Amino acid sequence: MNSMLLSFGGKIKDWVTITWSQTTYIIVVCVLGVCGLLLLSSYLKTNFNKGKKVKWGPLVLALILFGLLAAVTALRYA
């Protein structure tokens, strides 16, 4: 099981580092970052409006996008 996970991780790293061009990497990082920031601002905007129920969906999605952004960056440069 461990070797399967390491093999899968190696394939993902090769896909990000070798298959993707620099332009593709920059576009993916920018899209993930902008979408994460838009979701975070949406969460903060609804959180500052008093009297409304707090919606946790945008915050969770923003954290997932920032996690994907960190993973892609770590795979690219690690």
Number of C-alpha atoms within 10 A of each C-alpha: 6 7 8 9 10 11 12 12 13 13 12 16 18 14 13 19 18 11 12 14 10 11 9 12 16 12 11 13 18 13 13 21 18 14 15 24 17 14 20 17 15 15 19 15 10 16 15 10 10 8 8 9 9 13 13 11 10 18 18 15 15 23 15 14 21 19 14 16 19 15 11 20 15 11 17 17 9 8
